Amino acid sequence: MAWFDGKEAVVVREAGTINIFYGGSFTPDGYGHGHVKAQGGAFGESIVYWRLPDSEGGTVVIDNWASSERLADHLSGLW
């Protein structure tokens, strides 16, 4: 089981991109979920997109393909 910022998360790896869904209603990827997209390296070195779950305002925090925010600083339980 994976966790993103302390919330249970669904992690989907495909073609060099990692998508993380967390904070949704009833399931991590349920209604109102947050979404994080990371790229680079085997486990997605950099977060390139991050939308908070509705319970935290639903704001897009990162929409920058040159972001320096590291996925490893937020994701746990996957390794």
C-alpha positions as a printed NumPy array, in Angstrom:
array([[  0.   ,   0.   ,   0.   ],
       [  1.262,   3.474,  -0.854],
       [  0.668,   6.749,   0.952],
       [  0.932,  10.293,  -0.383],
       [  1.25 ,  13.071,   2.198],
       [ -0.27 ,  10.779,   4.806],
       [ -3.27 ,   9.708,   2.709],
       [ -3.795,   6.278,   1.173],
       [ -2.913,   6.392,  -2.52 ],
       [ -3.356,   4.461,  -5.765],
       [ -0.159,   4.497,  -7.837],
       [ -0.205,   3.741, -11.576],
       [  3.065,   3.445, -13.506],
       [  2.944,   3.601, -17.293],
       [  5.453,   4.58 , -19.989],
       [  7.855,   6.549, -17.798],
       [  5.103,   8.388, -15.931],
       [  3.76 ,   7.767, -12.461],
       [  0.22 ,   8.899, -11.646],
       [ -0.885,   9.044,  -8.021],
       [ -4.505,   9.403,  -6.959],
       [ -5.261,  10.145,  -3.296],
       [ -7.773,  11.709,  -0.947],
       [-10.933,  10.714,  -2.839],
       [-14.298,   9.834,  -1.344],
       [-14.476,   6.2  ,  -0.163],
       [-11.361,   5.205,  -2.192],
       [ -8.095,   7.045,  -2.887],
       [ -9.134,   7.548,  -6.528],
       [-12.794,   8.257,  -5.746],
       [-14.777,  11.428,  -6.346],
       [-12.811,  14.583,  -5.511],
       [ -9.429,  12.845,  -5.502],
       [ -6.105,  14.624,  -5.736],
       [ -3.832,  13.832,  -8.663],
       [ -0.06 ,  13.896,  -8.922],
       [  1.963,  13.149, -12.06 ],
       [  5.701,  12.502, -11.813],
       [  8.322,  11.809, -14.456],
       [ 12.023,  11.032, -14.657],
       [ 13.908,   8.069, -13.251],
       [ 12.49 ,   4.674, -12.348],
       [ 10.123,   6.08 ,  -9.732],
       [  9.368,   9.534, -11.104],
       [ 11.96 ,  11.913,  -9.789],
       [ 10.041,  15.161, -10.285],
       [  6.418,  16.118,  -9.771],
       [  5.213,  17.841, -12.934],
       [  1.517,  18.154, -12.021],
       [ -0.233,  18.244,  -8.653],
       [ -3.89 ,  18.953,  -7.909],
       [ -5.029,  18.799,  -4.309],
       [ -8.088,  16.725,  -3.386],
       [-11.375,  18.604,  -3.045],
       [-11.145,  18.177,   0.731],
       [ -8.043,  20.421,   0.605],
       [ -9.452,  22.928,  -1.884],
       [ -8.858,  21.169,  -5.217],
       [ -6.264,  23.738,  -6.263],
       [ -3.586,  22.937,  -8.837],
       [ -0.34 ,  23.379,  -6.906],
       [  2.108,  22.459,  -9.681],
       [  1.56 ,  22.589, -13.424],
       [  5.152,  22.947, -14.467],
       [  7.163,  20.428, -16.444],
       [ 10.35 ,  21.9  , -14.959],
       [  9.304,  21.533, -11.323],
       [ 11.939,  20.707,  -8.733],
       [  9.426,  19.164,  -6.284],
       [ 10.555,  15.588,  -5.561],
       [  8.037,  12.741,  -5.454],
       [ 10.108,  10.843,  -2.876],
       [  9.5  ,  13.659,  -0.375],
       [  5.755,  12.887,  -0.384],
       [  5.259,   9.211,  -1.325],
       [  5.833,   6.325,   1.097],
       [  5.097,   2.629,   1.345],
       [  5.795,   1.918,  -2.306],
       [  9.387,   0.755,  -2.003]])
